[in-house]
Amino acid sequence: MGFQQQYFDLDPDGPPPLSVITKRRVRFEEIDMLGIVWHGRYASYMEDGRVAFGDRYGLSYKNFKEAAIAAPIVQMHIDYRAPLYFDDTFQIKVNLHWCSSLRLNFEYVITKEEQLIAKGYTVQLLTEVSGDVLLMPPDMVREFRTRWQEGSI
């Protein structure tokens, strides 16, 4: 697929983005009275992609909970291009872009076959569970970033 990243500039000093692709199928409960996926469901599809990413790269919700850190979304954007319908099978490609600050810059591309359905991004800050913004990376994040920079993940 030739859909280029556009939301985040690549950091020339950082490693290339990490990616994962996951597949989903539209459930009946996700469609609206027009027979298309309700626009608010796309945030859930983005989360499905983040869950698959976390499982693949060791940044799961469980890993965050065990490390006593959180990653609340502080920014979200979605561009809709074409509808999905009940029973459609589609894929969600997630890219995590390198950022020198303690945040997660995720980009999403949702496609059905070769058709672009939607794309967007989220920005998540790394915080303590109390909500205080982290100024130094916790061990889990530092180890992940080191492996990413070394190309070992």
N, C-alpha and C positions, 0 to 999 in steps of 0.2 A: 504494500500500500504506500502511496506516495504522499501521505499527509505529513507535512513537516511541522516540527515543533515551532511555536510562535510566541508563546506567552512569557518564557523566561530566556534571557540571554545566556548563552553558554559561558561559563567562567573559564577563561583561558588558563588559569592556574589550577583548575580542578579536574577531576576525572570525568569521563563521559557519563551521561545519565544511565541509571539502572532501569531496566524495564521488566514488566511481566504482562502476560496476556491471559485473560480469563474469559470463559464463555458463560452466557446466561440464556435463559429462555423466558419470554414474556409470559407472565401468569395472568389469568383472568382478572384477578383483583387489581392489577396495575393499569387497566385501561379505563378510559372515561366514557361518557355517553356518546362520544363521536367514534368510539371503537379504536382509539389510538392511546398509546401510553400517555398518561397524565404527566405534564411537565415536571411536577414535583418529585416524581419517581427517579429522575436522573441523578439527583443527589444520592439516592440509595445505590444506584448503579456505580457511581463513583466510589462509594464506600465499599461495595463488593470488590472493586478493583484494588482499593487500599488494603483490604483484608488479605487478598491473594498476594499482594506485594509483601505485606508483613510476614505472612507465612513463608514465603520464598526466601526473604532476606533477614529474618530474625528481628523484625520490628512489629510484632503482633501486639494486639491489645494486652494479651497476657504478659508478654515481655515488658511492656511499659508498666503494667500494674506491679509486677515483681520488682521492678527498679524504682517504684514509687515516684514515677514521673507521668505527666500527661502531655497531650499534644492537641490542644483545642484548635479548631478551625477559626481563623480570624478573617479569612477572605475566601470567597467562592465566586466563580464565574462560570457560566455555561452558555455556549453558542449552539442553538438548535438549527439543524440543517434539513432533516427529513424525519418523518414519523416512524415509530415502531408500532406493530399491530400484535394482537393476541397470537401467541404461539410462535412468533418470530424468534429465531435463534440469532444472537448477536455476540459480538466480542467487545471487551473493554481492554484497551491497552493503557497501561499506566507507566509513566516515566517519572522518576525522582531526579530532579536536577540538583547538582551540587550548589551549596550555598555556604559561605564561610561563617555566617552567623548561625545561631541555634534555632533554625526553623526548617520545616520540610516544605519544599516547593514541588507539589505533585501536578502533573499534567495528564489529561485523559483524552483518549480518542475512542469514541464508540462507533462501531461500524457493523453493518449487516452485509455479509459477503464483501464486495469491494466498495459499497456505498457508505459515504460519511453520513452518520446520523446526528452526532453531536460531538463537541469537543469543549474542553474547559480546564479549569485549574482550581486548586485549593492551596492556601498557605496556612501552615500550622506552626504555632509557636511551641517551644518546649518549655514546660513549666513544672514546678513542683505540684503535687496533688492539691496543695492548698491554693494554687493559682498564681503563686509568685513566679515570675519569669526567671528562668535559669540563666545565669551569667557564665557559668563554666559547664562544659559537657559532662554528664554523669558517665561512669565507666562504660555502661552499655553503648551509649552513643559514641563515645571516644573510640571504642574498639571497632564498632561498625564503620565509622569514618576512616579509620586507619586501614581496615581491610579493603574498603572501597578505593581509597587512594592507591593502595598497592596492587589493585586489580585481582585480589584473591577471592572476591565474591562475584 
